[in-house]
Amino acid sequence: EKMIEHWLDIGRIGEGTFAGSKESISLARIIAHSEQEMGPILVEKRITLEMDVPGKLPLISGDEESLIRVFINLIGNAVKYTPENGRIAITAAASPCYVTVSVADTGSGIPSDKLPFIFEPFFRVKGKEEHHKGYGLGLTFCKKIMDAHGGEIDATSQEGKGTTFLLKFPVSPETFHKEG
């Protein structure tokens, strides 16, 4: 059922009917909400989440619910592939035209020959120690949502050292947000 739900969501994104109405929103608030959602699993797995997200980021134009799902997915993947006592770091910075967010982990990393395919539907990186469940749709969802927001998502990785996802959002015409 979950796989069908994910696939239908991806189909709706492609049709332009998934994301609700776009409005000026705070990425700092979205990231904080995602951190709260993932808090219990981080504690359970003894993974430290370090945040360096200024409260005064420029607003972006988007659908809050779908962007929360993007960050929950990225944090969830980082938790899956990061061993106990590992670390996840989320940082954000602004330029005049973009807000850039990085989600980095100290996990197992992705082999360089597999990295170009991670956003493809149903693609999963399988290793000799594969014991994580999933459908290979989470990163496809993230990519489609970022595309729908006029943004970009990319990843760099080093096996045995971790993976970093870099998200780039166009700044809303609004002025800087005064609260996080």
Phi, psi and omega in degrees: 000318180297319180297317179297318179299315178298315181296319177296320177300316180296320176297318179294325177297315180300326179279349182082016183251002184279299185294136178292195181293140180275136177218168178288123184225162180263118176295326179301318179292320179296316180294318179298319178298317179296320178299316179297317180300320185271354183312309183300319181288328176296316179295314182302320183267002179057046178253131179275131175251114178261133182240131172227074184236106180298141177289338183261050174279151173298151176290154171241165177259122182184183178256114187301314184299314182291326179287326174299318179297324177299310183291323176297320179296314181294318178294318179300317177297318180299319179296317181302319188256008178252129180290163176310146181067015176278188185220142172236134179237130175243123178233153178219147178211156182238146169238177181301332185248342187222154166247127181247132180236136178243134174239107185241144178230168177252037184275200187287341180079173182240131178302141185300329180285344179263338186306320181296346187253359190295339180266002180281142179302137176069004179281131177226138176276115181249132178237181181295338180254025183297117176216015180264137179267151178171173184247354183075027180244346184299312180287330174298315177302312181302315181297315181296319179295317178297318177300317181295338179262008181071019182255187180225152172222137179215165180222146169234152183203153175224121181305133179080354182239338177128179183228145176233127173257133180244122180246135182234119183247133173292141180287140175292155176298347178297163176280176180304140179284132184274345179227154182276000000 
